[in-house]
């Protein structure tokens, strides 16, 4: 287990690292009626860490379904896809989700074999109390400054992860 505060300290050999809030709008919100913009605004009110929209990273959905192997993706499939797409090293998990660490690492190993890509395993996790069904908090090497809009934040991160996302897309294309 790792303390959340240590995630914001400089990582040895890798420069500055940061916490990222991924809004799981594909996994949780694509099938719900109502005003998704209002839900998003309420969700991000007071958010201090950079927030990105999963829907602007279609690789997450593709990898979650690939990880699921023909069944409906489960939480571990979605988390493994996010870890791979956003190059995360750590996750924040709810106390009732402890068993997911092993499941996510297993899914990452499976994706690594299927895609013939190096998919590093999660190094650690931090616990939080309560539920965050619409958010995944993780830690990666990317250094982000917080922008006013999650759309702008997402587009900036896509540019920053461009080479990594190109490798993921090439690996997915080989499977098609």
N, C-alpha and C positions, 0 to 999 in steps of 0.2 A: 504494500500500500504506500501511497505517496501523498504528502501534504500538498494541498492545492497551492499554497503560497510559494512553494519551491518551483513551481512551473513558470513563474514569471522572472526567475533569475537567469542570468546568462548560462547557457549550456556549454560545457567544455567542448572545445574543438568545433562547435557548430554555430557560433555566434549567438545572437539573442533569439530566444524562443518566446512563444506567446500562446495564450489561451484563445480558443476560437469557439464561438457559439454557432452551431449549425441548426438552422430552423428546418425541421423535418416536415416541410410542407407537402412533399410527395407521399411519404409514408403515412402521414396522419391526416392531411387536409384535402387531398385531391378528390375524395369521395363524399365530403360533407357539404350540405347545402348552406346557404347563407353568404355573408360577406367576408371573403378571405382577407381582404385588406384590413377590415376592422379587427379581425382576429389577430392578424400579424402586428398591427399597431399596439394592441393591448398586450400581446406577448412580449414585445420589445421595449415597452415603457420602462425606463430606468436602467436599461441594459448598459453595462460598463465595458463589456468586452466586444471585440469586433463580431458582428453577426452577418452570416451569409445565408442565402436561400438555397436549399438543396435542389430546388426545381431548376436553377440555373447551372446545375452540374448534372446533366442527364446520365453521365457515366455511373452515378450512384445507383440509379434505378436498374440500369443494365447489369451492373455487377451484383446487386442484391438478387435479381432473378437468376443470374448465372449461379450464384452461390446456393440458391434454393434448389437447384437441380430439377426443375419441373413442377415443384410444389409452390404454394404461396410463400413468399419470403417471411421469415420470422424475425424477431428482434435481432438475433445474432447475425443474420444475413445482412440486414440493413446496417448494423454497426460495423461489420467487417468491410462492407462497401465504402462506408464513410472513412474508415481508417485508411483504406487503400487510396481513395480519390484525394483526400485532403492530407495525405502523408502524415497521419497522426502517430504519435508515439505513446500517448497516454489518453485515457478516457475518464470521465467522471461517471460513476454508476451509482444507482440507488442501492441502499443497503439490501433490498430484496433481489438485486440483480448480480450478486457476487459470482454465481455460477456462470455468468455470461463471459467472464474473462477467458476461461478455457474454451468455451464454445466459439467465441470470436477468433481466437488464435487458431483453432481448428479450421474454421472457415477460411481464414487467411492462408493457411497452408494449402488447402484445397484449391483456392483461387490461384495461388502461385503455380501449382502444377497445371491447372487448366489453361492458364494464360501464358505460361512459360516466362513469367516475370518474377523478379525478386520482390516479395511482399513481406517486409519486415513484420515481426510479431509485436504485439503490444508489450511495452516494457512494464507498465504498472497502471494502476487505477487509483482514483480517489473516490471516497464515498460522500454522498450527500443524502440528506433526509428529505422525504416528501416525494412528489412525482413531478416529472418534467416530460410529459408525453410529446410535446412539440419541439423539444430542444435536445440536442446532444452537445455536450461540452467536451472538448478534447484539446490536446496540446500537440503542437508541431513545431517545426523549425522555422516556419514562415514568420516574418515580422510584419505585422499589419498596424497601420494607424487607423483609428476608428473614424469612419466616415458617417455622414448624417443619414445615409440611406443604405439599407441592406442590399439593394440592387447594385448601387455603386461599389459597395464593399465586395460583393460577389464578383463583379466584373474585374475589379482590381486583383482579386485573388486568382481568378482564371488566368489573367495575364502573368501573374507571378509564378503560377504552377504550370505554365504553358508547355514546357518541355516534358514534364512528368505526365501531364494529361495526354500529350501526343503519343507517348509510349503506351499508355493504357488504351487509347483509342486504336492504335495499331494492333495491339494484342487482341482486342475485341473483334476487330475486322477480320483477323485470321481465322476466327471461330465461325464467322458467318458463311 
